[in-house]
Amino acid sequence: MPEEKCLYPFKLCQQGTRLHGQVMLADLPDVASVLSSDHGAVTYDLTCDYDDQDIARLRLQVTAELSLLCQRCLQPLIWPVDCVTLLSPVRTDAAEQQLPTAYEPLRVAETGAVRLTDLLVEELWLAIPQLPRHTTACVTQVDAPAVEDPVSAKPSPFAVLRELRCEP
Ligand SMILES: [Zn+2]
């Protein structure tokens, strides 16, 4: 299994490498712990090169379908992930500060290695909403009136709940 695969970003960029593959969600325990099911896989596509300014560049595309739990109705919710991040490997704080804002710094150890799974976990964490919810009104349909009654125009308990949950 590729889950412990070590990448050497600087070397990959020098070689102009492109990597493509899949890691099972079950092999990413940090992420799997917040999923309602760890079935499925994360697909990654990593293109490594140098940009016009000779900056090492990794374009990482991560796609997955995560099974989350809707925080409104507590039913499973499929959350599609398809994100692209531009990373640039840095070894020092100084190098990180000089990095153009278009890049996310990718701190690499002295050995120059990073773990592929760490990269994927970080991307997935960014993609997972803090309060995943169905886009449809998954619970209000149970007892909300079909037509809004202006007399009892007070906020529904769910609206209040929603506000509370939107608190940082
Ligand atoms: Zn829901």
Backbone and ligand atoms as CSV (ligand in chain L), in Angstrom:
chain,resi,resn,atom,element,x,y,z
A,1,MET,N,N,0.834,-1.209,0.000
A,1,MET,CA,C,0.000,0.000,0.000
A,1,MET,C,C,0.864,1.252,0.000
A,2,PRO,N,N,0.388,2.292,-0.671
A,2,PRO,CA,C,1.225,3.486,-0.812
A,2,PRO,C,C,1.110,4.458,0.361
A,3,GLU,N,N,0.412,4.066,1.449
A,3,GLU,CA,C,0.092,5.072,2.458
A,3,GLU,C,C,1.307,5.644,3.177
A,4,GLU,N,N,2.416,4.893,3.198
A,4,GLU,CA,C,3.600,5.425,3.869
A,4,GLU,C,C,4.592,5.997,2.857
A,5,LYS,N,N,4.115,6.175,1.663
A,5,LYS,CA,C,4.984,6.627,0.589
A,5,LYS,C,C,5.618,7.982,0.926
A,6,CYS,N,N,6.928,8.023,0.841
A,6,CYS,CA,C,7.632,9.277,1.082
A,6,CYS,C,C,7.890,9.980,-0.249
A,7,LEU,N,N,7.644,11.280,-0.232
A,7,LEU,CA,C,7.904,12.076,-1.419
A,7,LEU,C,C,9.081,12.999,-1.139
A,8,TYR,N,N,9.847,13.257,-2.170
A,8,TYR,CA,C,10.959,14.207,-2.064
A,8,TYR,C,C,10.647,15.364,-3.008
A,9,PRO,N,N,9.941,16.378,-2.501
A,9,PRO,CA,C,9.405,17.407,-3.376
A,9,PRO,C,C,10.439,18.097,-4.259
A,10,PHE,N,N,11.602,18.439,-3.688
A,10,PHE,CA,C,12.590,19.137,-4.518
A,10,PHE,C,C,13.049,18.253,-5.675
A,11,LYS,N,N,13.274,16.989,-5.338
A,11,LYS,CA,C,13.721,16.060,-6.374
A,11,LYS,C,C,12.628,15.866,-7.432
A,12,LEU,N,N,11.386,15.757,-6.952
A,12,LEU,CA,C,10.272,15.561,-7.894
A,12,LEU,C,C,10.166,16.741,-8.857
A,13,CYS,N,N,10.378,17.941,-8.318
A,13,CYS,CA,C,10.289,19.130,-9.171
A,13,CYS,C,C,11.426,19.154,-10.187
A,14,GLN,N,N,12.628,18.802,-9.728
A,14,GLN,CA,C,13.765,18.761,-10.663
A,14,GLN,C,C,13.503,17.775,-11.789
A,15,GLN,N,N,12.855,16.685,-11.439
A,15,GLN,CA,C,12.620,15.641,-12.443
A,15,GLN,C,C,11.345,15.872,-13.248
A,16,GLY,N,N,10.566,16.898,-12.848
A,16,GLY,CA,C,9.312,17.150,-13.557
A,16,GLY,C,C,8.345,15.989,-13.455
A,17,THR,N,N,8.258,15.418,-12.278
A,17,THR,CA,C,7.486,14.192,-12.081
A,17,THR,C,C,5.990,14.465,-11.991
A,18,ARG,N,N,5.226,13.530,-12.477
A,18,ARG,CA,C,3.784,13.559,-12.255
A,18,ARG,C,C,3.379,12.242,-11.606
A,19,LEU,N,N,2.690,12.375,-10.483
A,19,LEU,CA,C,2.246,11.186,-9.754
A,19,LEU,C,C,0.731,11.166,-9.718
A,20,HIS,N,N,0.200,9.968,-9.816
A,20,HIS,CA,C,-1.241,9.827,-9.824
A,20,HIS,C,C,-1.558,8.529,-9.098
A,21,GLY,N,N,-2.549,8.552,-8.247
A,21,GLY,CA,C,-2.877,7.300,-7.579
A,21,GLY,C,C,-4.027,7.464,-6.610
A,22,GLN,N,N,-4.226,6.439,-5.811
A,22,GLN,CA,C,-5.329,6.432,-4.852
A,22,GLN,C,C,-4.838,5.925,-3.504
A,23,VAL,N,N,-5.414,6.496,-2.471
A,23,VAL,CA,C,-5.171,6.010,-1.109
A,23,VAL,C,C,-6.534,5.738,-0.494
A,24,MET,N,N,-6.672,4.590,0.135
A,24,MET,CA,C,-7.957,4.272,0.757
A,24,MET,C,C,-8.205,5.183,1.957
A,25,LEU,N,N,-9.448,5.621,2.106
A,25,LEU,CA,C,-9.788,6.463,3.256
A,25,LEU,C,C,-9.499,5.747,4.575
A,26,ALA,N,N,-9.695,4.438,4.566
A,26,ALA,CA,C,-9.444,3.663,5.788
A,26,ALA,C,C,-7.978,3.736,6.197
A,27,ASP,N,N,-7.110,4.090,5.253
A,27,ASP,CA,C,-5.688,4.198,5.570
A,27,ASP,C,C,-5.304,5.608,6.008
A,28,LEU,N,N,-6.305,6.466,6.160
A,28,LEU,CA,C,-6.068,7.829,6.666
A,28,LEU,C,C,-6.855,7.985,7.966
A,29,PRO,N,N,-6.403,7.367,9.043
A,29,PRO,CA,C,-7.218,7.292,10.263
A,29,PRO,C,C,-7.631,8.654,10.812
A,30,ASP,N,N,-6.787,9.665,10.667
A,30,ASP,CA,C,-7.145,10.991,11.185
A,30,ASP,C,C,-8.428,11.497,10.550
A,31,VAL,N,N,-8.534,11.298,9.259
A,31,VAL,CA,C,-9.719,11.760,8.543
A,31,VAL,C,C,-10.866,10.773,8.742
A,32,ALA,N,N,-10.541,9.486,8.668
A,32,ALA,CA,C,-11.581,8.462,8.756
A,32,ALA,C,C,-12.361,8.584,10.060
A,33,SER,N,N,-11.715,9.121,11.097
A,33,SER,CA,C,-12.383,9.201,12.400
A,33,SER,C,C,-13.574,10.157,12.388
A,34,VAL,N,N,-13.620,11.087,11.457
A,34,VAL,CA,C,-14.760,12.007,11.425
A,34,VAL,C,C,-15.768,11.619,10.343
A,35,LEU,N,N,-15.524,10.526,9.662
A,35,LEU,CA,C,-16.430,10.108,8.593
A,35,LEU,C,C,-17.478,9.140,9.133
A,36,SER,N,N,-18.650,9.137,8.498
A,36,SER,CA,C,-19.648,8.160,8.911
A,36,SER,C,C,-19.361,6.812,8.269
A,37,SER,N,N,-18.507,6.818,7.247
A,37,SER,CA,C,-18.051,5.568,6.642
A,37,SER,C,C,-16.685,5.818,6.036
A,38,ASP,N,N,-15.773,4.881,6.228
A,38,ASP,CA,C,-14.440,5.076,5.638
A,38,ASP,C,C,-14.273,4.271,4.351
A,39,HIS,N,N,-15.394,3.877,3.769
A,39,HIS,CA,C,-15.315,3.230,2.459
A,39,HIS,C,C,-14.910,4.256,1.419
A,40,GLY,N,N,-14.206,3.805,0.418
A,40,GLY,CA,C,-13.847,4.708,-0.659
A,40,GLY,C,C,-12.383,5.106,-0.592
A,41,ALA,N,N,-12.019,5.931,-1.532
A,41,ALA,CA,C,-10.610,6.276,-1.675
A,41,ALA,C,C,-10.458,7.750,-2.025
A,42,VAL,N,N,-9.256,8.227,-1.812
A,42,VAL,CA,C,-8.884,9.567,-2.233
A,42,VAL,C,C,-8.021,9.425,-3.477
A,43,THR,N,N,-8.366,10.151,-4.503
A,43,THR,CA,C,-7.563,10.136,-5.716
A,43,THR,C,C,-6.690,11.391,-5.740
A,44,TYR,N,N,-5.424,11.204,-6.030
A,44,TYR,CA,C,-4.551,12.379,-6.086
A,44,TYR,C,C,-3.832,12.442,-7.417
A,45,ASP,N,N,-3.520,13.661,-7.777
A,45,ASP,CA,C,-2.759,13.913,-8.986
A,45,ASP,C,C,-1.758,15.013,-8.641
A,46,LEU,N,N,-0.505,14.686,-8.708
A,46,LEU,CA,C,0.534,15.614,-8.273
A,46,LEU,C,C,1.471,15.897,-9.439
A,47,THR,N,N,1.515,17.167,-9.831
A,47,THR,CA,C,2.405,17.573,-10.917
A,47,THR,C,C,3.505,18.451,-10.337
A,48,CYS,N,N,4.729,18.100,-10.596
A,48,CYS,CA,C,5.859,18.786,-9.968
A,48,CYS,C,C,6.756,19.406,-11.029
A,49,ASP,N,N,7.050,20.691,-10.860
A,49,ASP,CA,C,7.985,21.344,-11.782
A,49,ASP,C,C,8.492,22.638,-11.142
A,50,TYR,N,N,9.135,23.467,-11.944
A,50,TYR,CA,C,9.562,24.786,-11.483
A,50,TYR,C,C,8.808,25.839,-12.265
A,51,ASP,N,N,8.424,26.922,-11.574
A,51,ASP,CA,C,7.713,27.971,-12.295
A,51,ASP,C,C,8.711,28.920,-12.966
A,52,ASP,N,N,8.181,29.995,-13.583
A,52,ASP,CA,C,9.024,30.926,-14.340
A,52,ASP,C,C,10.098,31.578,-13.463
A,53,GLN,N,N,9.777,31.701,-12.169
A,53,GLN,CA,C,10.745,32.329,-11.265
A,53,GLN,C,C,11.636,31.298,-10.587
A,54,ASP,N,N,11.635,30.100,-11.136
A,54,ASP,CA,C,12.490,29.037,-10.614
A,54,ASP,C,C,12.099,28.596,-9.207
A,55,ILE,N,N,10.816,28.711,-8.916
A,55,ILE,CA,C,10.307,28.256,-7.624
A,55,ILE,C,C,9.752,26.842,-7.799
A,56,ALA,N,N,10.171,25.961,-6.902
A,56,ALA,CA,C,9.678,24.584,-6.957
A,56,ALA,C,C,8.167,24.593,-6.719
A,57,ARG,N,N,7.443,23.917,-7.588
A,57,ARG,CA,C,5.977,24.012,-7.570
A,57,ARG,C,C,5.364,22.618,-7.610
A,58,LEU,N,N,4.423,22.387,-6.722
A,58,LEU,CA,C,3.671,21.136,-6.738
A,58,LEU,C,C,2.193,21.488,-6.865
A,59,ARG,N,N,1.604,21.003,-7.921
A,59,ARG,CA,C,0.166,21.209,-8.090
A,59,ARG,C,C,-0.513,19.913,-7.672
A,60,LEU,N,N,-1.238,20.011,-6.578
A,60,LEU,CA,C,-1.864,18.810,-6.020
A,60,LEU,C,C,-3.376,18.888,-6.197
A,61,GLN,N,N,-3.908,17.930,-6.902
A,61,GLN,CA,C,-5.357,17.824,-7.025
A,61,GLN,C,C,-5.818,16.616,-6.225
A,62,VAL,N,N,-6.815,16.844,-5.385
A,62,VAL,CA,C,-7.339,15.778,-4.538
A,62,VAL,C,C,-8.833,15.654,-4.799
A,63,THR,N,N,-9.275,14.460,-5.124
A,63,THR,CA,C,-10.711,14.235,-5.302
A,63,THR,C,C,-11.140,13.053,-4.443
A,64,ALA,N,N,-12.316,13.194,-3.874
A,64,ALA,CA,C,-12.844,12.135,-3.015
A,64,ALA,C,C,-14.332,12.378,-2.818
A,65,GLU,N,N,-15.007,11.360,-2.353
A,65,GLU,CA,C,-16.389,11.515,-1.901
A,65,GLU,C,C,-16.410,11.061,-0.461
A,66,LEU,N,N,-16.576,12.015,0.431
A,66,LEU,CA,C,-16.516,11.709,1.857
A,66,LEU,C,C,-17.920,11.490,2.405
A,67,SER,N,N,-18.048,10.507,3.263
A,67,SER,CA,C,-19.323,10.277,3.950
A,67,SER,C,C,-19.275,10.992,5.289
A,68,LEU,N,N,-19.952,12.125,5.358
A,68,LEU,CA,C,-20.008,12.879,6.605
A,68,LEU,C,C,-21.368,12.665,7.242
A,69,LEU,N,N,-21.542,13.283,8.402
A,69,LEU,CA,C,-22.819,13.208,9.095
A,69,LEU,C,C,-23.415,14.615,9.088
A,70,CYS,N,N,-24.614,14.729,8.529
A,70,CYS,CA,C,-25.274,16.034,8.513
A,70,CYS,C,C,-25.539,16.472,9.963
A,71,GLN,N,N,-25.122,17.685,10.297
A,71,GLN,CA,C,-25.267,18.148,11.671
A,71,GLN,C,C,-26.662,18.691,11.958
A,72,ARG,N,N,-27.536,18.640,10.963
A,72,ARG,CA,C,-28.908,19.078,11.180
A,72,ARG,C,C,-29.825,17.884,11.400
A,73,CYS,N,N,-29.682,16.867,10.537
A,73,CYS,CA,C,-30.589,15.716,10.659
A,73,CYS,C,C,-29.852,14.459,11.119
A,74,LEU,N,N,-28.519,14.558,11.246
A,74,LEU,CA,C,-27.693,13.435,11.708
A,74,LEU,C,C,-27.795,12.211,10.801
A,75,GLN,N,N,-28.085,12.470,9.545
A,75,GLN,CA,C,-28.068,11.402,8.543
A,75,GLN,C,C,-26.807,11.548,7.695
A,76,PRO,N,N,-26.408,10.459,7.052
A,76,PRO,CA,C,-25.192,10.525,6.217
A,76,PRO,C,C,-25.327,11.556,5.100
A,77,LEU,N,N,-24.230,12.108,4.757
A,77,LEU,CA,C,-24.179,13.181,3.762
A,77,LEU,C,C,-22.929,12.944,2.921
A,78,ILE,N,N,-23.116,12.810,1.622
A,78,ILE,CA,C,-21.963,12.610,0.740
A,78,ILE,C,C,-21.389,13.978,0.387
A,79,TRP,N,N,-20.135,14.151,0.685
A,79,TRP,CA,C,-19.493,15.444,0.489
A,79,TRP,C,C,-18.403,15.299,-0.572
A,80,PRO,N,N,-18.682,15.769,-1.793
A,80,PRO,CA,C,-17.664,15.630,-2.827
A,80,PRO,C,C,-16.519,16.621,-2.610
A,81,VAL,N,N,-15.330,16.145,-2.786
A,81,VAL,CA,C,-14.138,16.987,-2.649
A,81,VAL,C,C,-13.408,16.977,-3.989
A,82,ASP,N,N,-13.089,18.153,-4.464
A,82,ASP,CA,C,-12.270,18.257,-5.669
A,82,ASP,C,C,-11.504,19.565,-5.543
A,83,CYS,N,N,-10.317,19.485,-5.030
A,83,CYS,CA,C,-9.584,20.730,-4.800
A,83,CYS,C,C,-8.174,20.657,-5.370
A,84,VAL,N,N,-7.721,21.828,-5.762
A,84,VAL,CA,C,-6.375,21.949,-6.329
A,84,VAL,C,C,-5.606,22.933,-5.472
A,85,THR,N,N,-4.419,22.555,-5.081
A,85,THR,CA,C,-3.585,23.434,-4.264
A,85,THR,C,C,-2.207,23.544,-4.892
A,86,LEU,N,N,-1.689,24.751,-4.871
A,86,LEU,CA,C,-0.323,24.962,-5.323
A,86,LEU,C,C,0.580,25.020,-4.105
A,87,LEU,N,N,1.490,24.096,-4.049
A,87,LEU,CA,C,2.400,24.022,-2.910
A,87,LEU,C,C,3.819,24.308,-3.378
A,88,SER,N,N,4.597,24.833,-2.462
A,88,SER,CA,C,6.016,24.979,-2.763
A,88,SER,C,C,6.802,24.537,-1.541
A,89,PRO,N,N,7.734,23.621,-1.737
A,89,PRO,CA,C,8.490,23.103,-0.591
A,89,PRO,C,C,9.482,24.141,-0.072
A,90,VAL,N,N,9.521,24.279,1.241
A,90,VAL,CA,C,10.488,25.192,1.879
A,90,VAL,C,C,11.118,24.459,3.051
A,91,ARG,N,N,12.364,24.815,3.329
A,91,ARG,CA,C,13.061,24.179,4.449
A,91,ARG,C,C,13.192,25.117,5.646
A,92,THR,N,N,13.077,26.432,5.397
A,92,THR,CA,C,13.338,27.386,6.485
A,92,THR,C,C,12.222,28.427,6.560
A,93,ASP,N,N,12.146,29.100,7.715
A,93,ASP,CA,C,11.180,30.194,7.878
A,93,ASP,C,C,11.421,31.281,6.842
A,94,ALA,N,N,12.713,31.583,6.614
A,94,ALA,CA,C,13.057,32.655,5.674
A,94,ALA,C,C,12.522,32.318,4.282
A,95,ALA,N,N,12.713,31.091,3.874
A,95,ALA,CA,C,12.236,30.669,2.555
A,95,ALA,C,C,10.720,30.753,2.499
A,96,GLU,N,N,10.083,30.415,3.617
A,96,GLU,CA,C,8.622,30.448,3.659
A,96,GLU,C,C,8.107,31.873,3.499
A,97,GLN,N,N,8.805,32.826,4.156
A,97,GLN,CA,C,8.356,34.222,4.086
A,97,GLN,C,C,8.532,34.815,2.702
A,98,GLN,N,N,9.495,34.293,1.961
A,98,GLN,CA,C,9.753,34.845,0.622
A,98,GLN,C,C,8.828,34.263,-0.437
A,99,LEU,N,N,8.068,33.283,-0.048
A,99,LEU,CA,C,7.239,32.578,-1.022
A,99,LEU,C,C,6.103,33.476,-1.531
A,100,PRO,N,N,5.909,33.547,-2.846
A,100,PRO,CA,C,4.757,34.305,-3.363
A,100,PRO,C,C,3.462,33.771,-2.773
A,101,THR,N,N,2.481,34.670,-2.623
A,101,THR,CA,C,1.250,34.285,-1.939
A,101,THR,C,C,0.443,33.243,-2.711
A,102,ALA,N,N,0.768,33.062,-3.971
A,102,ALA,CA,C,0.042,32.052,-4.756
A,102,ALA,C,C,0.318,30.641,-4.240
A,103,TYR,N,N,1.378,30.500,-3.461
A,103,TYR,CA,C,1.763,29.168,-2.998
A,103,TYR,C,C,1.469,28.957,-1.527
A,104,GLU,N,N,1.073,27.738,-1.228
A,104,GLU,CA,C,1.028,27.284,0.160
A,104,GLU,C,C,2.399,26.711,0.483
A,105,PRO,N,N,3.004,27.168,1.556
A,105,PRO,CA,C,4.301,26.588,1.901
A,105,PRO,C,C,4.168,25.138,2.336
A,106,LEU,N,N,5.046,24.337,1.880
A,106,LEU,CA,C,5.088,22.934,2.282
A,106,LEU,C,C,6.401,22.719,3.014
A,107,ARG,N,N,6.316,22.677,4.345
A,107,ARG,CA,C,7.544,22.518,5.125
A,107,ARG,C,C,8.062,21.098,4.965
A,108,VAL,N,N,9.311,20.997,4.584
A,108,VAL,CA,C,9.915,19.676,4.454
A,108,VAL,C,C,11.062,19.559,5.446
A,109,ALA,N,N,11.291,18.334,5.888
A,109,ALA,CA,C,12.349,18.073,6.857
A,109,ALA,C,C,13.713,18.202,6.194
A,110,GLU,N,N,14.738,18.131,6.998
A,110,GLU,CA,C,16.108,18.202,6.479
A,110,GLU,C,C,16.352,17.154,5.411
A,111,THR,N,N,15.724,16.002,5.610
A,111,THR,CA,C,15.900,14.933,4.631
A,111,THR,C,C,15.244,15.282,3.294
A,112,GLY,N,N,14.387,16.310,3.315
A,112,GLY,CA,C,13.703,16.704,2.100
A,112,GLY,C,C,12.469,15.881,1.819
A,113,ALA,N,N,12.062,15.043,2.776
A,113,ALA,CA,C,10.960,14.132,2.520
A,113,ALA,C,C,9.670,14.585,3.201
A,114,VAL,N,N,8.550,14.330,2.556
A,114,VAL,CA,C,7.242,14.468,3.187
A,114,VAL,C,C,6.460,13.196,2.905
A,115,ARG,N,N,5.512,12.930,3.774
A,115,ARG,CA,C,4.694,11.741,3.536
A,115,ARG,C,C,3.492,12.114,2.688
A,116,LEU,N,N,3.241,11.314,1.707
A,116,LEU,CA,C,2.091,11.550,0.836
A,116,LEU,C,C,0.802,11.624,1.648
A,117,THR,N,N,0.666,10.734,2.606
A,117,THR,CA,C,-0.586,10.705,3.376
A,117,THR,C,C,-0.770,12.002,4.177
A,118,ASP,N,N,0.328,12.585,4.660
A,118,ASP,CA,C,0.206,13.857,5.385
A,118,ASP,C,C,-0.352,14.943,4.470
A,119,LEU,N,N,0.141,14.952,3.247
A,119,LEU,CA,C,-0.347,15.930,2.277
A,119,LEU,C,C,-1.843,15.755,2.038
A,120,LEU,N,N,-2.245,14.511,1.857
A,120,LEU,CA,C,-3.651,14.239,1.554
A,120,LEU,C,C,-4.539,14.581,2.743
A,121,VAL,N,N,-4.090,14.214,3.937
A,121,VAL,CA,C,-4.885,14.497,5.136
A,121,VAL,C,C,-5.088,15.995,5.288
A,122,GLU,N,N,-4.028,16.752,5.050
A,122,GLU,CA,C,-4.145,18.201,5.193
A,122,GLU,C,C,-5.163,18.776,4.207
A,123,GLU,N,N,-5.105,18.310,2.971
A,123,GLU,CA,C,-6.055,18.796,1.968
A,123,GLU,C,C,-7.487,18.430,2.346
A,124,LEU,N,N,-7.680,17.224,2.835
A,124,LEU,CA,C,-9.037,16.784,3.186
A,124,LEU,C,C,-9.564,17.581,4.379
A,125,TRP,N,N,-8.702,17.843,5.346
A,125,TRP,CA,C,-9.145,18.632,6.501
A,125,TRP,C,C,-9.652,19.988,6.053
A,126,LEU,N,N,-8.936,20.581,5.092
A,126,LEU,CA,C,-9.353,21.898,4.608
A,126,LEU,C,C,-10.692,21.814,3.886
A,127,ALA,N,N,-10.955,20.661,3.290
A,127,ALA,CA,C,-12.162,20.518,2.473
A,127,ALA,C,C,-13.386,20.126,3.296
A,128,ILE,N,N,-13.171,19.612,4.490
A,128,ILE,CA,C,-14.303,19.155,5.305
A,128,ILE,C,C,-14.894,20.350,6.050
A,129,PRO,N,N,-16.182,20.623,5.870
A,129,PRO,CA,C,-16.788,21.757,6.576
A,129,PRO,C,C,-16.872,21.463,8.067
A,130,GLN,N,N,-16.817,22.531,8.854
A,130,GLN,CA,C,-16.905,22.353,10.296
A,130,GLN,C,C,-18.270,21.799,10.684
A,131,LEU,N,N,-19.318,22.292,10.002
A,131,LEU,CA,C,-20.673,21.826,10.283
A,131,LEU,C,C,-21.308,21.350,8.990
A,132,PRO,N,N,-21.004,20.134,8.593
A,132,PRO,CA,C,-21.584,19.640,7.345
A,132,PRO,C,C,-23.099,19.521,7.449
A,133,ARG,N,N,-23.784,19.998,6.425
A,133,ARG,CA,C,-25.247,19.922,6.411
A,133,ARG,C,C,-25.731,19.693,4.994
A,134,HIS,N,N,-26.835,18.992,4.878
A,134,HIS,CA,C,-27.465,18.843,3.567
A,134,HIS,C,C,-27.814,20.226,3.026
A,135,THR,N,N,-27.721,20.370,1.723
A,135,THR,CA,C,-28.091,21.654,1.128
A,135,THR,C,C,-29.601,21.802,1.085
A,136,THR,N,N,-30.330,20.680,1.094
A,136,THR,CA,C,-31.781,20.767,1.152
A,136,THR,C,C,-32.206,20.880,2.618
A,137,ALA,N,N,-33.417,21.357,2.836
A,137,ALA,CA,C,-33.907,21.476,4.207
A,137,ALA,C,C,-34.282,20.095,4.717
A,138,CYS,N,N,-33.307,19.410,5.250
A,138,CYS,CA,C,-33.502,17.994,5.533
A,138,CYS,C,C,-34.358,17.725,6.769
A,139,VAL,N,N,-34.517,18.674,7.665
A,139,VAL,CA,C,-35.363,18.406,8.824
A,139,VAL,C,C,-36.602,19.285,8.887
A,140,THR,N,N,-36.516,20.503,8.318
A,140,THR,CA,C,-37.653,21.409,8.455
A,140,THR,C,C,-38.895,20.853,7.779
A,141,GLN,N,N,-38.721,19.975,6.786
A,141,GLN,CA,C,-39.879,19.443,6.077
A,141,GLN,C,C,-40.776,18.613,7.004
A,142,VAL,N,N,-40.240,18.180,8.124
A,142,VAL,CA,C,-41.016,17.333,9.023
A,142,VAL,C,C,-42.176,18.097,9.648
A,143,ASP,N,N,-41.904,19.305,10.152
A,143,ASP,CA,C,-42.980,19.984,10.867
A,143,ASP,C,C,-43.136,21.469,10.503
A,144,ALA,N,N,-42.423,21.937,9.507
A,144,ALA,CA,C,-42.590,23.335,9.121
A,144,ALA,C,C,-43.903,23.497,8.367
A,145,PRO,N,N,-44.649,24.601,8.583
A,145,PRO,CA,C,-45.883,24.799,7.828
A,145,PRO,C,C,-45.577,25.011,6.351
A,146,ALA,N,N,-46.469,24.521,5.503
A,146,ALA,CA,C,-46.244,24.607,4.067
A,146,ALA,C,C,-46.274,26.061,3.617
A,147,VAL,N,N,-47.172,26.848,4.220
A,147,VAL,CA,C,-47.265,28.272,3.878
A,147,VAL,C,C,-46.920,29.064,5.140
A,148,GLU,N,N,-46.111,30.077,4.947
A,148,GLU,CA,C,-45.691,30.832,6.124
A,148,GLU,C,C,-46.863,31.634,6.691
A,149,ASP,N,N,-47.087,31.524,7.964
A,149,ASP,CA,C,-48.161,32.220,8.630
A,149,ASP,C,C,-47.617,33.521,9.215
A,150,PRO,N,N,-48.078,34.680,8.718
A,150,PRO,CA,C,-47.500,35.948,9.178
A,150,PRO,C,C,-47.772,36.211,10.661
A,151,VAL,N,N,-48.845,35.625,11.207
A,151,VAL,CA,C,-49.180,35.863,12.609
A,151,VAL,C,C,-48.119,35.226,13.517
A,152,SER,N,N,-47.757,34.018,13.187
A,152,SER,CA,C,-46.775,33.348,14.024
A,152,SER,C,C,-45.391,33.410,13.370
A,153,ALA,N,N,-45.046,34.618,12.915
A,153,ALA,CA,C,-43.792,34.772,12.185
A,153,ALA,C,C,-42.590,34.876,13.120
A,154,LYS,N,N,-42.513,33.936,14.006
A,154,LYS,CA,C,-41.306,33.887,14.835
A,154,LYS,C,C,-40.341,32.882,14.221
A,155,PRO,N,N,-39.067,33.034,14.527
A,155,PRO,CA,C,-38.103,32.109,13.905
A,155,PRO,C,C,-38.375,30.670,14.314
A,156,SER,N,N,-38.222,29.778,13.358
A,156,SER,CA,C,-38.412,28.373,13.674
A,156,SER,C,C,-37.298,27.917,14.612
A,157,PRO,N,N,-37.565,26.907,15.396
A,157,PRO,CA,C,-36.501,26.410,16.293
A,157,PRO,C,C,-35.248,26.020,15.527
A,158,PHE,N,N,-35.432,25.593,14.286
A,158,PHE,CA,C,-34.263,25.182,13.521
A,158,PHE,C,C,-33.430,26.378,13.101
A,159,ALA,N,N,-34.119,27.494,12.808
A,159,ALA,CA,C,-33.382,28.691,12.445
A,159,ALA,C,C,-32.522,29.141,13.620
A,160,VAL,N,N,-33.111,29.069,14.816
A,160,VAL,CA,C,-32.360,29.445,16.013
A,160,VAL,C,C,-31.166,28.511,16.183
A,161,LEU,N,N,-31.452,27.246,16.010
A,161,LEU,CA,C,-30.404,26.248,16.128
A,161,LEU,C,C,-29.276,26.539,15.141
A,162,ARG,N,N,-29.708,26.892,13.950
A,162,ARG,CA,C,-28.730,27.150,12.902
A,162,ARG,C,C,-27.857,28.334,13.295
A,163,GLU,N,N,-28.501,29.362,13.842
A,163,GLU,CA,C,-27.734,30.537,14.255
A,163,GLU,C,C,-26.730,30.165,15.342
A,164,LEU,N,N,-27.207,29.405,16.302
A,164,LEU,CA,C,-26.306,29.005,17.375
A,164,LEU,C,C,-25.115,28.249,16.816
A,165,ARG,N,N,-25.392,27.404,15.843
A,165,ARG,CA,C,-24.326,26.559,15.327
A,165,ARG,C,C,-23.375,27.330,14.425
A,166,CYS,N,N,-23.830,28.500,13.982
A,166,CYS,CA,C,-22.938,29.283,13.142
A,166,CYS,C,C,-21.952,30.100,13.961
A,167,GLU,N,N,-22.153,30.079,15.285
A,167,GLU,CA,C,-21.203,30.794,16.153
A,167,GLU,C,C,-19.810,30.202,15.947
A,168,PRO,N,N,-18.825,31.076,15.906
A,168,PRO,CA,C,-17.473,30.554,15.720
A,168,PRO,C,C,-17.034,29.683,16.904
L,1,ZN,ZN,ZN,-29.450,16.654,6.886
